[in-house]
Amino acid sequence: MEARAIEEAARRKAAEMRMEEARMESKGWTRGDGAFFYPADTMADAAAQVETNEGRAEYITHMLGELNALDDRELTAWETDFLASVGDQFDRRGSLTDKQMATLERIYAEKAE
């Protein structure tokens, strides 16, 4: 009886795998060497997003560096605290919210340029 249960479980697993394979192929994914690969256009989109994120990170790093190099008398206490806060967040998370980014850009435009 145990052998029969094992065979039935193996048949169910094989059927599940076939269904998953059909689902992946229907999305345009390709199969190779036992794994699925993203369609070419998805890979291009992913690469573009990485490039965009890297460019944004460089931009944020540049602005923070320029603003932190200013004399403390050129920044208000709030601006100094804001820069310290977003600098810490950027170091931890690697990103800023859209609102933080807008505020950083405003301060940079007013003080560093």
N, C-alpha and C positions, 0 to 999 in steps of 0.2 A: 504494500500500500504506500509506503514511503516513497518508493521510486516513481510511482504514478503521480504523486503530489509534486515531486520535483520536476517531472516532465511537464506537467500542466503549468507550473510556475514559469518554466523556461519558455513555453509557448506564449503565455501572456506577455512576458517581458519582450519577446521577439516581436509580437504584434504592436506593443507600445512603441518600440523603437522604429518600426516601419511607419507608424502614424506620425511620429515626431520628424522622421526624415522627410516625409511627404509635406508636412507643414513647413519645414525649413526651406525646402526646394520651392514651395509655392510663394515664398517671400523673396525668391531670387538668390538665395544663398547657394553656394556651390559646395560639393562634397569632394574631399580629397584626403587620402591617407588617414581615414577614420575620423576626420574632423570637418566641421563646416567652416566656410570662409565667407566673409562679408562680400556682397557685390562690389564691383569696382567703384561705382558712384558713391556708395556708403563710405568706402575707405577714403575717397577723395574728400568727402565732406568732413570726416573725422580728422584728416590731416590739416584741412583748412582751419578747423576749430582749434587745434593745437597751436597752429601758427598764430592765430588771432589771440589766444590766451597768452602765449609767450610775448607777443608784442605789447599786450596790455600790461603784463607784469613788468616789462622793461620800462614802460611809460610811467607806471606808478612808482617804481623804484627811482626813476629819474626825478620826478616831482618831489617825492619825499626827501631825497638827498639834497636837492636845491633848497627846499624850504628849511630843512634842518640845519643847513649851513648858514642861514641868515642870522644876523645879530638878534638876540632876544628882544631888543627894543623895537624891532621892525614888526614883531608879531604880538597880537593881543594875548592875554592869558588864556582865553578860550581857544584861540587858534593853536597855541602851544600844546594845550591839553588834547585838542582834537588830533593834532599830528601825532602825538605820542600814542593815543588810543588806536588810530587807524594803522599806524606803523606796527604796533603789537599784533593787531588782528591780521594784517597782511603777512607778517612773519609766521603766524600760527596757521592761518587758513589759505594763504596764497591768493586771496581775493578780497574785494570790497563790494559793498552793496552799491546799487546805482546811485542812491542818494549820497552815500559817502564819497563816491567818485565825483559826483557833481560838485560837492562842497570842496573837495580837494582841488579840483580844477579851477574853481572860483578863487580860492585862496592863492593858488599858484599864479593865476592871471593877474591878480591884484598886487602880489608881493614880489614875485621872482622875475617876472618878465620886464 
